[in-house]
Amino acid sequence: MDSLAQAALNGASSDELLRHPVPTEYLAAHTRIEDIGMFGGAEDKDVRKSLRVGRVPMPELAPDEVLVAVMASSINYNTVWSGTFEPVPTFSFLKQYGKRGYWERRHDQPYHVLGSDAAGVIVRVGVGVRRWQVGDHVLASPIQVDDQEAVTHHDGMLGEGQKAWGYETNFGGLAHYAVVRASQLIPKPAHLTWEEAASTPACAGTAYRMLVSDRGARMKQGDVVLIWGAAGGLGVYAVQLVKQGGGIPVGVVGSAEKARKLRALGCDVVIDRSEIGIGDDDGSDPATVIEAGKRLGRIIRRETGEDPHIVFEYVGRATFGISMFVVRRGGVVVTCGSSTGYQHQYDNRYLWMKLKRLIGSHAANLQEQWESNRLIDMGRIMPMLSCAYPLEDIGEAGRLVQTNAHTGKVGVLCLAPERGLGVTDPDKRARIGEDRINPLWNG
């Protein structure tokens, strides 16, 4: 570990951090451009073969950026996409981005440092940064925007310059250092450890926009909300937001163990996928979709007395047709992803004749990130970390998510040598309740 990283880990003052030099290279989880064709026609594109850990050059810092010494990060599904080079190799994003200007050219490299979550300490600030200082403890929003684009000031997610940080850009959070725009920064909740805090921005913010924001489903008290993949990283935050908002979460999971954990989390209704009968069906047969939708609808009505007002959808091809069928007349399907495939089939009659709505949602703008982080800071929404791997084991961490063998979020310790570090307000942690924080932890 270099001296600057060690100083940040030790809680050094701003003046001391500035006395230590920025290293010329750093340790990072990354993919390599020469590996793009490594899987060929392989059926199992095992990310343990493609996710590398090694030293990469330290990039120059732009005026509106900060350099963060990353204590912890977490795995999001876009890390799996990067590691499988699907649906397209992320190097194509970096090449296009690199054509936009001087600072953008830094991103077009033969390596891609991954990671869309990060918690750490600011160790350098660009000359144009105003609201943040060296030594601040921060989280990174997973979205980078162009603040000189007009529409960004209406909703940053609508801008053409909006990028998924660490996926469509380089120098992400699965590393000892990360380059972060000042307009991505979020204050770290002082009662959380580094790894707990790092597990929240991408998934909690995304779920908040989908359910609570006026750009999403606008959930209200009493709404029945069907949540696919409710034990996954997105799903567990959705369950909490529905409960906090006075709604009725109905979670679908893929195993008895995940069902047990979801009930312990307080999910009102938990349904094992096998009860619906969809198994590994890809959602392409209309008759099968309708029959599965009828079975699911009967279960939901039996347990809640009515059809769902909202369907929280990110599974994609395998579930999308069922979602469009099962949501009530005038209800909303809100989607932010397609982990089982992007080409969806559904019967459009159920959309137009029953006046249903379909909302596309992607991550969250900075205000929504701050609002969801406020709930976490208040102790109303809990981090949903189930395990944490050292950075050197990034392949195993990514594989766990790739095979859907995880529950909640999978953390990654970057500079932090062990779990439990980073709490700067232990009294607040005690008030919230140590036993309430991280209810999914497997340790």
PLY file of the C-alpha trace (Angstrom):
ply
format ascii 1.0
element vertex 443
property float x
property float y
property float z
element edge 442
property int vertex1
property int vertex2
end_header
0.00 0.00 0.00
1.42 3.41 -0.94
1.86 6.17 1.65
-1.12 8.26 0.48
-3.46 5.28 0.70
-2.10 4.37 4.13
-2.61 7.92 5.36
-6.21 7.93 4.11
-6.85 4.60 5.79
-5.42 5.95 9.04
-7.74 8.97 9.03
-5.04 11.55 8.30
-5.87 15.26 8.21
-6.24 17.19 4.97
-2.80 18.75 5.38
-1.16 15.39 5.93
-2.93 13.82 2.95
-1.67 16.64 0.75
1.92 16.01 1.88
1.87 12.47 0.49
2.47 12.12 -3.26
-0.13 10.60 -5.58
1.28 7.29 -6.86
1.97 6.89 -10.55
0.03 3.61 -10.67
-2.47 1.75 -8.52
-4.13 -1.65 -8.03
-7.42 -2.13 -9.87
-9.91 -4.75 -11.02
-10.09 -4.44 -14.78
-10.70 -6.12 -18.10
-8.21 -6.10 -20.99
-8.97 -5.32 -24.60
-7.02 -8.36 -25.82
-9.44 -10.63 -23.94
-12.56 -9.56 -25.86
-12.74 -12.79 -27.88
-11.67 -15.12 -25.08
-15.04 -16.79 -24.64
-15.68 -17.47 -28.33
-18.71 -19.74 -28.50
-18.47 -20.78 -24.86
-21.77 -21.46 -23.16
-20.48 -20.44 -19.73
-18.67 -17.09 -19.91
-17.08 -17.40 -16.49
-16.03 -13.93 -15.31
-13.34 -15.44 -13.10
-11.34 -15.81 -16.32
-11.76 -12.21 -17.50
-11.78 -10.04 -14.38
-8.14 -9.24 -13.69
-6.48 -7.53 -10.73
-3.28 -5.65 -11.43
-1.60 -2.27 -11.50
-2.70 0.40 -13.96
-1.41 3.95 -14.62
-2.82 6.79 -12.51
-4.81 9.16 -14.77
-4.55 12.94 -14.72
-7.30 14.65 -12.72
-9.69 16.99 -14.56
-10.67 20.35 -12.97
-14.14 19.11 -11.93
-12.99 15.77 -10.54
-11.72 14.38 -7.26
-9.41 11.46 -6.58
-10.88 9.09 -4.02
-8.90 6.54 -2.05
-11.43 3.71 -2.27
-11.91 1.77 0.94
-14.69 -0.46 -0.35
-16.88 -1.08 -3.38
-19.48 -3.65 -4.43
-20.53 -5.78 -7.37
-23.29 -4.63 -9.68
-24.54 -6.61 -12.65
-22.79 -4.27 -15.04
-19.50 -5.73 -13.76
-20.74 -9.10 -15.00
-21.64 -7.59 -18.38
-18.17 -6.07 -18.59
-16.56 -9.38 -17.68
-18.50 -11.31 -20.33
-17.99 -8.58 -22.97
-21.75 -8.63 -23.53
-24.04 -7.31 -24.86
-21.11 -5.38 -26.37
-17.53 -5.04 -25.12
-17.30 -1.95 -22.94
-14.17 -0.90 -24.83
-16.50 0.29 -27.58
-18.05 2.73 -25.05
-14.63 3.97 -24.02
-13.51 4.47 -27.62
-16.59 6.55 -28.48
-16.30 8.53 -25.27
-12.64 9.21 -25.96
-13.52 11.07 -29.16
-15.30 13.85 -27.29
-12.32 15.84 -26.04
-9.06 16.09 -24.11
-10.26 14.80 -20.76
-12.41 12.13 -22.35
-9.41 10.70 -24.22
-8.01 9.44 -20.91
-10.78 6.84 -20.83
-9.87 5.16 -24.12
-7.33 2.66 -22.81
-6.54 -1.02 -23.49
-7.72 -1.71 -19.93
-11.04 -0.86 -18.27
-11.13 -0.24 -14.51
-14.58 -1.36 -13.42
-16.96 -0.61 -10.57
-20.05 1.60 -10.18
-20.01 1.86 -6.35
-17.36 3.29 -4.06
-16.90 4.54 -0.50
-13.69 6.29 0.45
-11.70 9.39 1.27
-11.07 12.34 -1.04
-7.29 12.70 -1.39
-7.13 15.29 -4.19
-9.56 17.80 -5.68
-9.50 19.44 -9.11
-9.10 23.19 -9.31
-12.78 23.61 -10.23
-14.18 21.67 -7.24
-15.94 23.94 -4.73
-18.08 21.98 -2.28
-15.74 19.16 -1.32
-12.38 19.01 0.39
-9.48 16.64 0.80
-10.25 14.35 3.73
-14.04 14.18 3.20
-15.62 10.74 3.51
-17.79 10.18 0.45
-19.80 7.80 -1.68
-19.91 7.94 -5.47
-23.11 8.06 -7.46
-23.02 5.46 -10.24
-23.98 8.09 -12.80
-21.74 10.72 -14.37
-23.49 13.63 -16.11
-22.49 16.59 -18.25
-23.41 19.62 -16.12
-23.02 21.93 -19.13
-25.86 20.16 -20.93
-29.13 22.05 -20.48
-31.38 19.07 -19.81
-29.11 17.95 -16.95
-30.55 20.80 -14.90
-34.03 19.31 -15.38
-33.06 15.67 -14.85
-29.49 14.46 -15.17
-30.68 11.08 -16.39
-32.08 12.62 -19.59
-28.80 14.05 -20.82
-26.91 12.61 -23.77
-23.74 13.04 -21.71
-25.04 10.79 -18.94
-22.82 7.74 -18.41
-22.83 4.73 -16.13
-19.66 5.36 -14.14
-17.24 2.42 -14.14
-19.17 0.79 -16.98
-19.40 3.38 -19.74
-16.42 5.25 -18.28
-13.00 4.18 -17.05
-11.35 4.53 -13.60
-14.26 3.08 -11.61
-14.62 2.03 -7.99
-13.25 -1.54 -7.89
-9.75 -0.28 -7.22
-7.49 1.39 -4.68
-8.26 4.76 -6.28
-11.14 6.12 -8.35
-11.64 9.26 -10.43
-15.01 10.78 -9.56
-16.69 13.95 -10.79
-17.63 16.35 -8.02
-21.21 16.18 -9.29
-21.29 12.47 -8.34
-20.38 12.88 -4.69
-22.61 11.90 -1.78
-21.71 12.20 1.93
-20.98 8.85 3.56
-23.33 8.02 6.46
-21.09 8.26 9.51
-22.59 5.25 11.31
-21.81 2.78 8.52
-18.64 0.86 7.82
-16.87 1.36 4.52
-18.24 -1.85 3.02
-21.79 -1.22 4.25
-21.82 2.29 2.82
-20.37 1.15 -0.50
-23.22 -1.33 -0.95
-25.90 1.37 -1.09
-25.63 4.02 -3.87
-26.26 2.11 -7.10
-29.07 -0.16 -5.94
-30.75 1.99 -3.29
-30.75 5.03 -5.59
-32.06 3.03 -8.53
-34.88 1.52 -6.47
-35.75 4.96 -5.07
-36.16 6.49 -8.52
-38.20 3.52 -9.74
-40.65 3.51 -6.85
-40.69 6.84 -5.02
-39.55 9.57 -7.39
-42.06 11.53 -9.45
-40.15 10.19 -12.46
-40.96 6.63 -11.43
-44.06 4.79 -10.23
-45.00 7.39 -7.58
-45.81 4.72 -5.03
-48.35 5.67 -2.38
-49.52 4.19 0.89
-51.33 0.89 0.51
-49.94 0.09 -2.95
-49.35 -3.60 -3.61
-45.92 -3.82 -5.25
-44.71 -6.98 -6.99
-40.91 -7.20 -6.80
-39.13 -9.68 -9.03
-35.76 -10.91 -7.77
-36.66 -9.52 -4.36
-33.64 -11.06 -2.63
-31.14 -9.53 -5.08
-29.25 -6.27 -4.74
-32.03 -4.14 -6.20
-34.88 -6.17 -4.76
-33.88 -5.90 -1.11
-33.82 -2.10 -1.31
-37.16 -2.11 -3.12
-38.70 -4.19 -0.32
-37.48 -1.69 2.28
-38.69 1.36 0.33
-42.13 -0.18 -0.13
-42.38 -0.96 3.59
-41.15 2.52 4.57
-43.68 4.10 2.20
-46.63 2.20 3.64
-46.95 -0.19 0.71
-47.32 -3.96 0.59
-44.27 -5.70 -0.90
-44.80 -8.99 -2.72
-41.41 -10.55 -3.37
-40.55 -13.30 -5.85
-37.41 -15.35 -5.12
-35.71 -18.45 -6.48
-35.06 -20.58 -3.40
-36.39 -21.48 0.02
-33.34 -19.95 1.70
-33.85 -16.64 -0.08
-37.53 -16.78 0.86
-36.61 -17.25 4.53
-34.28 -14.24 4.49
-36.83 -12.07 2.72
-39.50 -12.90 5.31
-37.05 -11.99 8.05
-36.56 -8.66 6.28
-40.29 -8.00 6.68
-41.57 -8.66 3.17
-45.36 -9.11 3.49
-45.75 -11.79 0.84
-42.95 -14.05 -0.42
-43.44 -16.28 -3.46
-41.03 -18.96 -4.62
-40.59 -18.82 -8.39
-41.47 -22.52 -8.60
-45.01 -21.70 -7.36
-45.59 -19.70 -10.51
-44.24 -22.45 -12.72
-41.98 -20.32 -14.90
-38.80 -22.25 -14.02
-36.17 -21.42 -16.62
-38.70 -20.48 -19.31
-37.49 -17.57 -21.43
-40.87 -15.83 -21.60
-41.30 -16.27 -25.35
-44.32 -18.59 -25.44
-47.54 -16.51 -25.12
-49.67 -19.32 -23.73
-47.09 -20.17 -21.07
-46.76 -16.51 -20.10
-50.52 -16.07 -19.65
-50.86 -19.26 -17.61
-47.95 -18.24 -15.38
-49.50 -14.79 -15.02
-52.82 -16.29 -13.96
-51.11 -18.47 -11.34
-49.17 -15.51 -10.00
-52.28 -13.31 -9.97
-54.21 -15.91 -7.96
-51.44 -16.08 -5.36
-51.23 -12.30 -5.01
-55.02 -11.92 -4.71
-55.15 -14.75 -2.17
-52.53 -13.04 -0.01
-53.43 -9.35 -0.46
-57.00 -9.38 -1.81
-56.14 -7.50 -5.00
-53.87 -7.22 -8.02
-50.59 -5.29 -7.82
-50.56 -1.56 -8.41
-46.88 -1.61 -9.38
-44.49 -4.20 -10.76
-40.80 -3.63 -10.02
-39.13 -5.18 -13.05
-35.48 -5.71 -13.90
-35.33 -9.42 -14.75
-36.40 -8.84 -18.34
-37.24 -11.46 -20.93
-38.18 -14.26 -18.53
-40.69 -12.15 -16.55
-41.67 -9.11 -18.59
-44.71 -10.62 -20.30
-46.00 -11.85 -16.94
-45.47 -8.39 -15.45
-47.53 -6.72 -18.17
-50.30 -9.28 -17.68
-50.48 -9.36 -13.89
-50.39 -5.65 -13.01
-53.86 -4.26 -12.38
-55.93 -2.10 -14.71
-54.33 1.35 -14.68
-51.25 -0.06 -12.93
-47.58 0.58 -13.62
-44.70 -1.62 -14.72
-41.41 0.15 -14.03
-38.27 -1.40 -15.49
-34.57 -0.65 -15.14
-32.92 -3.70 -16.66
-33.08 -7.06 -18.38
-30.73 -9.52 -16.73
-32.31 -12.50 -18.55
-32.40 -10.86 -21.99
-33.33 -7.59 -23.67
-35.77 -8.81 -26.31
-39.16 -8.91 -24.57
-42.43 -10.35 -25.80
-45.80 -9.44 -24.30
-49.44 -9.19 -25.35
-49.96 -5.50 -26.06
-53.73 -5.76 -25.58
-53.22 -5.90 -21.84
-51.27 -2.65 -21.99
-53.59 -0.49 -24.07
-57.03 -1.97 -23.31
-56.46 -1.94 -19.55
-54.77 1.46 -19.54
-51.60 0.19 -17.94
-48.40 2.22 -17.99
-44.81 1.24 -18.71
-42.00 3.40 -17.31
-38.36 3.07 -18.23
-36.00 3.98 -15.41
-32.22 4.13 -15.21
-30.18 4.62 -12.01
-30.97 7.97 -10.32
-30.11 11.62 -10.64
-27.99 13.24 -7.93
-30.96 14.66 -6.01
-32.60 11.23 -5.90
-29.30 9.74 -4.75
-29.10 12.26 -1.92
-32.72 11.58 -0.96
-32.21 7.83 -0.79
-28.94 8.36 1.09
-30.83 10.53 3.60
-33.08 7.58 4.42
-30.00 5.42 4.93
-28.36 8.11 7.07
-31.52 8.27 9.21
-31.43 4.51 9.75
-34.73 3.95 7.96
-33.15 2.01 5.08
-30.46 -0.50 5.95
-27.45 -1.63 3.93
-28.07 -5.06 2.45
-24.60 -6.58 2.36
-24.47 -10.38 2.57
-20.73 -10.96 2.12
-17.51 -9.15 1.27
-14.48 -10.24 -0.73
-10.99 -8.73 -0.90
-10.23 -6.93 -4.17
-7.84 -9.72 -5.14
-10.83 -12.11 -5.25
-12.90 -9.97 -7.61
-13.42 -12.94 -9.92
-15.11 -14.98 -7.20
-17.24 -12.02 -6.14
-18.33 -11.41 -9.73
-19.04 -15.08 -10.29
-21.37 -15.16 -7.27
-23.50 -12.45 -8.86
-23.21 -13.94 -12.34
-24.67 -17.25 -11.15
-27.33 -15.56 -8.96
-25.97 -17.45 -5.95
-25.97 -14.32 -3.78
-28.47 -12.51 -1.61
-28.52 -8.73 -1.37
-25.24 -7.01 -2.20
-21.78 -8.52 -2.59
-19.16 -6.18 -1.16
-15.50 -5.76 -2.12
-12.82 -4.53 0.28
-10.39 -2.33 -1.64
-7.99 -0.42 0.63
-9.82 -1.46 3.78
-7.88 -4.49 5.10
-10.83 -5.89 7.01
-14.52 -5.41 7.68
-15.84 -3.03 10.30
-13.71 0.05 9.60
-14.90 3.55 8.74
-17.51 4.20 11.45
-17.05 7.79 12.64
-20.26 8.06 14.70
-20.47 4.94 16.88
-23.11 6.54 19.13
-25.46 6.94 16.19
-24.79 3.35 15.17
-25.71 2.22 18.68
-28.91 4.31 18.62
-30.01 2.78 15.31
-29.10 -0.66 16.60
-26.15 -2.81 15.65
-28.48 -5.79 15.31
-30.65 -3.93 12.76
-27.80 -2.96 10.45
-26.93 -5.39 7.67
-29.66 -7.98 8.34
-28.58 -10.16 5.39
-24.98 -10.66 6.49
-23.94 -14.30 6.18
-20.81 -14.06 8.32
0 1
1 2
2 3
3 4
4 5
5 6
6 7
7 8
8 9
9 10
10 11
11 12
12 13
13 14
14 15
15 16
16 17
17 18
18 19
19 20
20 21
21 22
22 23
23 24
24 25
25 26
26 27
27 28
28 29
29 30
30 31
31 32
32 33
33 34
34 35
35 36
36 37
37 38
38 39
39 40
40 41
41 42
42 43
43 44
44 45
45 46
46 47
47 48
48 49
49 50
50 51
51 52
52 53
53 54
54 55
55 56
56 57
57 58
58 59
59 60
60 61
61 62
62 63
63 64
64 65
65 66
66 67
67 68
68 69
69 70
70 71
71 72
72 73
73 74
74 75
75 76
76 77
77 78
78 79
79 80
80 81
81 82
82 83
83 84
84 85
85 86
86 87
87 88
88 89
89 90
90 91
91 92
92 93
93 94
94 95
95 96
96 97
97 98
98 99
99 100
100 101
101 102
102 103
103 104
104 105
105 106
106 107
107 108
108 109
109 110
110 111
111 112
112 113
113 114
114 115
115 116
116 117
117 118
118 119
119 120
120 121
121 122
122 123
123 124
124 125
125 126
126 127
127 128
128 129
129 130
130 131
131 132
132 133
133 134
134 135
135 136
136 137
137 138
138 139
139 140
140 141
141 142
142 143
143 144
144 145
145 146
146 147
147 148
148 149
149 150
150 151
151 152
152 153
153 154
154 155
155 156
156 157
157 158
158 159
159 160
160 161
161 162
162 163
163 164
164 165
165 166
166 167
167 168
168 169
169 170
170 171
171 172
172 173
173 174
174 175
175 176
176 177
177 178
178 179
179 180
180 181
181 182
182 183
183 184
184 185
185 186
186 187
187 188
188 189
189 190
190 191
191 192
192 193
193 194
194 195
195 196
196 197
197 198
198 199
199 200
200 201
201 202
202 203
203 204
204 205
205 206
206 207
207 208
208 209
209 210
210 211
211 212
212 213
213 214
214 215
215 216
216 217
217 218
218 219
219 220
220 221
221 222
222 223
223 224
224 225
225 226
226 227
227 228
228 229
229 230
230 231
231 232
232 233
233 234
234 235
235 236
236 237
237 238
238 239
239 240
240 241
241 242
242 243
243 244
244 245
245 246
246 247
247 248
248 249
249 250
250 251
251 252
252 253
253 254
254 255
255 256
256 257
257 258
258 259
259 260
260 261
261 262
262 263
263 264
264 265
265 266
266 267
267 268
268 269
269 270
270 271
271 272
272 273
273 274
274 275
275 276
276 277
277 278
278 279
279 280
280 281
281 282
282 283
283 284
284 285
285 286
286 287
287 288
288 289
289 290
290 291
291 292
292 293
293 294
294 295
295 296
296 297
297 298
298 299
299 300
300 301
301 302
302 303
303 304
304 305
305 306
306 307
307 308
308 309
309 310
310 311
311 312
312 313
313 314
314 315
315 316
316 317
317 318
318 319
319 320
320 321
321 322
322 323
323 324
324 325
325 326
326 327
327 328
328 329
329 330
330 331
331 332
332 333
333 334
334 335
335 336
336 337
337 338
338 339
339 340
340 341
341 342
342 343
343 344
344 345
345 346
346 347
347 348
348 349
349 350
350 351
351 352
352 353
353 354
354 355
355 356
356 357
357 358
358 359
359 360
360 361
361 362
362 363
363 364
364 365
365 366
366 367
367 368
368 369
369 370
370 371
371 372
372 373
373 374
374 375
375 376
376 377
377 378
378 379
379 380
380 381
381 382
382 383
383 384
384 385
385 386
386 387
387 388
388 389
389 390
390 391
391 392
392 393
393 394
394 395
395 396
396 397
397 398
398 399
399 400
400 401
401 402
402 403
403 404
404 405
405 406
406 407
407 408
408 409
409 410
410 411
411 412
412 413
413 414
414 415
415 416
416 417
417 418
418 419
419 420
420 421
421 422
422 423
423 424
424 425
425 426
426 427
427 428
428 429
429 430
430 431
431 432
432 433
433 434
434 435
435 436
436 437
437 438
438 439
439 440
440 441
441 442
